[in-house]
């Protein structure tokens, strides 16, 4: 689930679909972070998620696992959680 989603996040249409599931202000914050990094939104989203996967500490993993434990779509919930942390500066991805 999560692996398949992560592998395709650099596709603009999929990244747009994920952003559409977020609070509009959060989606705008992600788009602004991408622009500030001189990156396309899909490239930024994919990079942020991969940076989390590669570098998150045990506490952040535990929090994310807690969030997705009862989710209907754990993969999407994981990506939403990571992007929320990125947009709010909680997790320093990308």
KEFIVO-789077 format. One line per 3 residues: number of its first residue (from 1); for each residue x, z, y of N, C-alpha, C, O. Coordinates in Angstrom, 3 decimals. Layout:
% residues N
NUM) X:Z:Y:X:Z:Y:X:Z:Y:X:Z:Y; ...
END
This chain:
% residues 94
1) 0.823:0.000:-1.196:0.000:0.000:0.000:0.866:0.000:1.259:0.904:-0.982:2.000; 1.557:1.113:1.488:2.366:1.224:2.698:3.485:0.206:2.688:3.754:-0.426:3.710; 4.144:0.033:1.548:5.249:-0.917:1.459:4.810:-2.335:1.767:5.505:-3.061:2.478
4) 3.666:-2.735:1.240:3.159:-4.081:1.496:2.799:-4.269:2.967:3.037:-5.332:3.540; 2.234:-3.249:3.563:1.873:-3.316:4.984:3.128:-3.388:5.843:3.204:-4.204:6.761; 4.103:-2.550:5.556:5.343:-2.537:6.330:6.051:-3.885:6.241:6.576:-4.377:7.239
7) 6.067:-4.471:5.075:6.749:-5.748:4.872:6.160:-6.867:5.721:6.840:-7.854:6.002; 4.912:-6.725:6.130:4.238:-7.793:6.893:3.994:-7.438:8.356:3.396:-8.234:9.081; 4.433:-6.279:8.806:4.130:-5.860:10.176:4.746:-6.740:11.248:4.287:-6.720:12.390
10) 5.773:-7.513:10.914:6.371:-8.388:11.917:5.562:-9.659:12.142:5.923:-10.489:12.976; 4.465:-9.811:11.397:3.561:-10.937:11.607:2.622:-10.590:12.762:1.901:-9.595:12.695; 2.625:-11.397:13.812:1.831:-11.063:15.000:0.354:-10.785:14.729:-0.222:-9.883:15.338
13) -0.267:-11.546:13.826:-1.690:-11.322:13.578:-1.932:-9.968:12.912:-2.913:-9.295:13.231; -1.066:-9.563:12.004:-1.227:-8.263:11.357:-0.947:-7.123:12.335:-1.675:-6.130:12.362; 0.105:-7.268:13.135:0.405:-6.237:14.127:-0.763:-6.089:15.104:-1.111:-4.971:15.485
16) -1.364:-7.198:15.507:-2.524:-7.146:16.407:-3.699:-6.438:15.743:-4.409:-5.668:16.390; -3.906:-6.698:14.452:-4.994:-6.031:13.732:-4.758:-4.520:13.685:-5.692:-3.735:13.849; -3.511:-4.120:13.461:-3.201:-2.684:13.436:-3.434:-2.081:14.811:-4.044:-1.017:14.922
19) -2.956:-2.744:15.862:-3.153:-2.220:17.219:-4.632:-2.109:17.561:-5.029:-1.202:18.291; -5.447:-3.014:17.047:-6.889:-2.961:17.299:-7.546:-1.720:16.697:-8.644:-1.341:17.106; -6.882:-1.087:15.728:-7.445:0.112:15.107:-7.080:1.379:15.879:-7.587:2.461:15.585
22) -6.198:1.236:16.867:-5.747:2.386:17.648:-6.619:2.583:18.887:-7.346:1.683:19.307; -6.528:3.759:19.447:-7.122:4.012:20.752:-6.548:2.970:21.712:-5.344:2.716:21.681; -7.374:2.362:22.563:-6.883:1.315:23.459:-5.702:1.748:24.332:-4.788:0.956:24.562
25) -5.707:2.982:24.816:-4.586:3.452:25.630:-3.305:3.529:24.817:-2.221:3.248:25.328; -3.427:3.904:23.572:-2.271:3.970:22.685:-1.735:2.571:22.405:-0.522:2.360:22.399; -2.621:1.626:22.175:-2.203:0.240:21.938:-1.482:-0.312:23.165:-0.473:-1.004:23.034
28) -1.991:-0.013:24.339:-1.341:-0.467:25.577:0.041:0.173:25.706:0.993:-0.488:26.120; 0.155:1.440:25.359:1.456:2.118:25.421:2.461:1.458:24.480:3.629:1.301:24.836; 2.021:1.073:23.294:2.900:0.385:22.346:3.330:-0.967:22.921:4.505:-1.328:22.857
31) 2.381:-1.702:23.476:2.702:-2.998:24.067:3.680:-2.843:25.229:4.573:-3.672:25.399; 3.522:-1.798:26.023:4.441:-1.544:27.141:5.834:-1.180:26.631:6.839:-1.632:27.180; 5.890:-0.360:25.576:7.192:-0.010:24.989:7.884:-1.264:24.468:9.097:-1.413:24.614
34) 7.118:-2.161:23.862:7.693:-3.415:23.364:8.244:-4.244:24.519:9.356:-4.765:24.445; 7.462:-4.359:25.577:7.913:-5.123:26.748:9.158:-4.496:27.366:10.087:-5.209:27.745; 9.183:-3.178:27.471:10.356:-2.485:28.017:11.606:-2.737:27.181:12.721:-2.751:27.703
37) 11.411:-2.936:25.879:12.528:-3.196:24.971:12.814:-4.699:24.853:13.655:-5.112:24.055; 12.110:-5.514:25.651:12.238:-6.975:25.614:12.012:-7.521:24.209:12.750:-8.378:23.722; 10.969:-6.995:23.579:10.621:-7.399:22.219:9.169:-7.836:22.187:8.360:-7.412:23.013
40) 8.850:-8.683:21.229:7.455:-8.985:20.961:6.800:-7.755:20.356:7.472:-6.918:19.752; 5.501:-7.647:20.516:4.798:-6.465:20.009:4.952:-6.322:18.497:5.204:-5.223:18.004; 4.803:-7.414:17.763:4.919:-7.333:16.302:6.322:-6.894:15.896:6.482:-6.068:14.997
43) 7.324:-7.435:16.547:8.711:-7.057:16.256:8.936:-5.574:16.549:9.597:-4.876:15.780; 8.383:-5.098:17.666:8.521:-3.697:18.029:7.824:-2.786:17.018:8.389:-1.788:16.572; 6.589:-3.148:16.666:5.819:-2.343:15.707:6.568:-2.256:14.379:6.730:-1.168:13.825
46) 7.020:-3.390:13.875:7.746:-3.403:12.599:9.019:-2.572:12.706:9.332:-1.803:11.797; 9.746:-2.716:13.790:10.981:-1.962:13.975:10.739:-0.471:14.094:11.502:0.328:13.550; 9.691:-0.089:14.797:9.371:1.332:14.961:9.029:1.974:13.632:9.470:3.086:13.338
49) 8.248:1.279:12.836:7.857:1.825:11.528:9.072:1.902:10.615:9.257:2.897:9.914; 9.894:0.874:10.615:11.095:0.894:9.767:12.063:1.988:10.224:12.689:2.645:9.392; 12.190:2.186:11.532:13.071:3.250:12.035:12.566:4.616:11.582:13.360:5.495:11.247
52) 11.252:4.794:11.573:10.696:6.053:11.072:11.044:6.222:9.602:11.518:7.280:9.187; 10.812:5.189:8.822:11.072:5.245:7.381:12.537:5.616:7.130:12.839:6.413:6.242; 13.433:5.033:7.913:14.865:5.253:7.714:15.367:6.592:8.256:16.350:7.134:7.752
55) 14.693:7.130:9.288:15.301:8.268:9.953:14.462:9.507:10.181:14.953:10.472:10.767; 13.231:9.515:9.745:12.378:10.680:10.002:12.858:11.885:9.193:13.318:11.760:8.058; 12.734:13.039:9.814:13.119:14.254:9.102:11.978:14.719:8.201:10.870:14.184:8.242
58) 12.279:15.719:7.395:11.297:16.208:6.422:10.023:16.713:7.083:8.935:16.548:6.530; 10.141:17.324:8.256:8.964:17.848:8.947:7.998:16.725:9.326:6.791:16.850:9.124; 8.525:15.633:9.873:7.656:14.509:10.239:7.035:13.870:9.000:5.863:13.493:9.021
61) 7.802:13.745:7.927:7.241:13.195:6.685:6.113:14.082:6.173:5.064:13.585:5.761; 6.327:15.381:6.199:5.295:16.305:5.732:4.033:16.164:6.574:2.927:16.126:6.036; 4.195:16.088:7.893:3.045:15.937:8.774:2.305:14.627:8.492:1.075:14.584:8.475
64) 3.077:13.564:8.273:2.423:12.292:8.002:1.704:12.329:6.654:0.575:11.852:6.540; 2.342:12.886:5.650:1.697:12.975:4.341:0.422:13.804:4.399:-0.555:13.501:3.715; 0.436:14.841:5.210:-0.768:15.648:5.400:-1.874:14.808:6.036:-3.038:14.907:5.648
67) -1.504:13.979:7.014:-2.493:13.144:7.702:-3.103:12.097:6.776:-4.285:11.777:6.900; -2.313:11.562:5.851:-2.818:10.471:5.013:-3.424:10.949:3.701:-4.021:10.162:2.966; -3.275:12.221:3.411:-3.716:12.755:2.119:-5.171:12.413:1.800:-5.481:12.070:0.660
70) -6.044:12.498:2.759:-7.466:12.248:2.516:-7.962:10.958:3.169:-9.167:10.731:3.273; -7.040:10.129:3.601:-7.427:8.905:4.310:-8.009:7.872:3.356:-7.602:7.779:2.198; -8.963:7.102:3.854:-9.530:6.004:3.080:-8.501:4.891:2.879:-8.484:4.235:1.838
73) -7.645:4.682:3.882:-6.599:3.663:3.818:-5.279:4.330:4.187:-4.876:4.297:5.349; -4.599:4.936:3.212:-3.384:5.696:3.513:-2.289:4.880:4.199:-1.598:5.398:5.076; -2.122:3.622:3.817:-1.101:2.796:4.445:-1.362:2.604:5.927:-0.463:2.779:6.750
76) -2.595:2.244:6.267:-2.956:2.058:7.673:-2.840:3.370:8.431:-2.342:3.386:9.556; -3.285:4.457:7.845:-3.196:5.760:8.502:-1.750:6.141:8.754:-1.436:6.707:9.801; -0.865:5.844:7.817:0.559:6.141:8.003:1.118:5.356:9.184:1.818:5.918:10.027
79) 0.815:4.070:9.249:1.317:3.243:10.350:0.713:3.712:11.677:1.420:3.784:12.682; -0.571:4.028:11.691:-1.200:4.534:12.918:-0.516:5.820:13.378:-0.255:5.994:14.568; -0.229:6.710:12.446:0.416:7.982:12.782:1.802:7.739:13.364:2.166:8.340:14.375
82) 2.567:6.873:12.739:3.912:6.557:13.233:3.833:5.967:14.631:4.594:6.365:15.512; 2.930:5.030:14.846:2.806:4.396:16.163:2.342:5.389:17.219:2.756:5.303:18.375; 1.492:6.323:16.837:1.066:7.367:17.781:2.278:8.195:18.209:2.438:8.502:19.390
85) 3.125:8.553:17.254:4.330:9.316:17.578:5.274:8.512:18.465:5.855:9.053:19.406; 5.428:7.219:18.168:6.299:6.362:18.980:5.771:6.268:20.413:6.534:6.402:21.369; 4.473:6.040:20.555:3.880:5.858:21.882:3.933:7.112:22.717:4.007:7.043:23.944
88) 3.895:8.259:22.066:3.912:9.524:22.809:5.295:10.122:22.930:5.472:11.189:23.517; 6.294:9.417:22.362:7.667:9.905:22.450:7.989:11.003:21.456:9.058:11.609:21.526; 7.086:11.263:20.539:7.302:12.332:19.555:8.395:11.949:18.575:9.191:12.794:18.165
91) 8.437:10.696:18.201:9.425:10.215:17.242:10.182:9.096:17.935:9.561:8.138:18.395; 11.471:9.182:18.022:12.270:8.259:18.816:12.563:6.944:18.162:13.685:6.451:18.274; 11.613:6.351:17.486:11.855:5.080:16.831:12.007:3.963:17.860:11.346:3.960:18.898
94) 12.870:3.039:17.555:13.199:1.850:18.333:13.658:2.162:19.717:13.969:1.251:20.484
END
